[in-house]
Amino acid sequence: MSIFLGFFPDSRSNTMISSLTDSVKSVFADLGIKVRWSNPKTYHSTLLYLGKTTSPLKIFIIKHKLKKFQFKKFRVRFNSVKLGISRQYRELIFLDFLEGGEEMRELYLKLKNLIGDKGDINFIPHLTLGRVNKDLSVQESANIIKDLNNVSKMMNVSEIAFEVSEIKLVKSEDEKYSFLLEIKSN
């Protein structure tokens, strides 16, 4: 079980992301590289990861703190498909943001302070598409990055955009999501 705060694309954007992912899948299939792809029904951007095991009391306290939380809706727009968000997550296949990244960083810091989370300070706004199942060689990474850039241009990734008007407190268990709290923008 995992608990996080995040937001989900609207249905139109979700369909576009799913279509884009089909093209990205071919890049990896052509190279014979296995990937654990995200379920299109659960595409989301995490604003704050709250842990794998969170007690009912801690969830109650978090929900209580979040009831007072306010934010202004904002627009997000994707930039391109990337591989390897950091050294720690070299295997990650993700969409980065052209618009909305700064608003996400601000929300991350506000939520982190409100909840009292002392975890990792490094926050990189993204939406995960999948994870490579093996360590890639330098050459494999270089080839994939080049191919992903071509797919990003061909598929017009920057046309995928939506407004974020709701943040959800989500419990994820066995790839099933339940919403513990929904925070609407003001």
N, C-alpha and C positions, 0 to 999 in steps of 0.2 A: 504494500500500500504506500502511495506517495500523496503528499498534499502540496498544492501550489496555487498561486494567484496568477491568472493569465486572462487572455482574451482569444476569441475564436473568429476566424474570417466569416463574412456573410456567405450565403449559399452560392452566389455568383462567383465570388472570389475563390471559394473552396473548389468549385468546378474547374476554374481556370488553373488553380494550383495542381489539381489532380491530373489535368491534361498535360501540363508542363512536366510533371513527375513521370508520366509515361515516356516522354522524350528523353528525360534524364536516365530512366531505367535502361534504355537502349545503349547509352554510353558504357555503362557498366557490364551489361550483358555481352556486348561486342568484345569486351576485354576479358570476359570470363571471370569477373569479380563479383562475388556474392555480397548482397546488401540486405540488411533488415530494414525494410521500408516502413515508414509510419503509416498508420491506418488513415485514409483520407477523411473518415468520419471524425477523427480526433485531431486534425491539424489545429495547432494553436501556437501562440507565443507566450512563453512563461515570463512573467514580470518578477516573481519572487518564488523560489523553491523553498518549501518549508520543512522538508524532510521525508524520510521513508516511514518512520514510525513516529506518529504524533498521537499523544494520549487524548482521550475525549475531553479532559479538563483543559489541555492546551488549545484544542480546537474551539472549545467554548470561549476561552479568553480571547483568542484571535478574532472570532466572530463578533464578540462584544466590542473590541477595539475598532473593527472595520465598519461597524454600523454608523460611526460618525465620520467616516472617510468620504471626502468629496474630490471629484476631479472633473475637468472640462473635457468634453469629447474632442477627439483629434483624428486626423486622417493619417493613414499609413499607406505607403506605396513601396512595393518591392523594387530592388535594384537588379540583382542577378543571383544565379545559382553558384554556390561556392563549396569548396571542400576544405575541411580543417579549420575550425574556428579558433583554435589555439593549440599549443603543443600537447596539452592534456587531452584535447578532443580532435585529434588529427583525422579521425575516421568519420567525422560528422559531415553530412551533406545537408546544406541548408540554404535558405533564402535570406539575403541581407536586405536592409531597408534603405531606400532612397529618401523617403519622408517618414517622419514619426519617430525616428530613433531617439532624438533629443527628448521628446515628450515621454518616451518609454524610460529613459534614464532618470528623468525627474521623478516619475512615478515609482520607479524602483527604489530610489533613495528615500522618498517620503514613506513608502510602505515599510521599508526596512527599519526606519526610525520609529514609526508608529508601533510596529509589532515588537521591536526590540531584538531583531535578528542580528546576530553578530557574525554571520557566515561570510563567505567570499564577497569581496568588494568589487571584483571584476564582473561587469555586466556587459554582455554584447548582445544587443537586440537581434533576434533572428527567429526564423520558423524552421524547425527541423523537418527534413524530408526523409532522411534515413541515416543508417550507420553502416559503414563498410565492415565486413566480417574479418578482415585480415590486415596486417601491417603492410602498407604499400611501400614499394621502393621509391626512391627519389624520382626515377624515370617514369614510373607508373603515375605518381602524383602529378608530375609536370604534364603528362599526356592528358590525364583526366581534367585538370584545370583548364587546359586549352580547349578541350571538347566542351566543357561546361560553359565556357565563355561563348562559344559558337551557338550552343543551344539557347543561352540567355538572349542573345541577339535575335536569333531566328524566331523564338517564341514570344518576343516582346514582353519580357518579364515586367518591365516598368509600367505596363498597362494594368497590372493587377493591383488594385487599390480599394480601400474601404474605410469607413469611419468606425472608430472604436468609441462606443457609447456605453459599454458595459464591461466590467471586470468581474471575473468569477473566482470564487474559492472552490477549488476542485479536489475531489478525492479520486485518485486513479488506482484501480485494483484490477489486475488481470486484463488490462486493456479496456476496461469498462470505466467510464467517467460518471461521477455523480456530483451535482452542484450543491455545495453546502451553503453558499451565500452568493447573491448577485448584487453588485453595486452599480447602480445606474449613474451616468454622468449628470451634472447639474447644468 
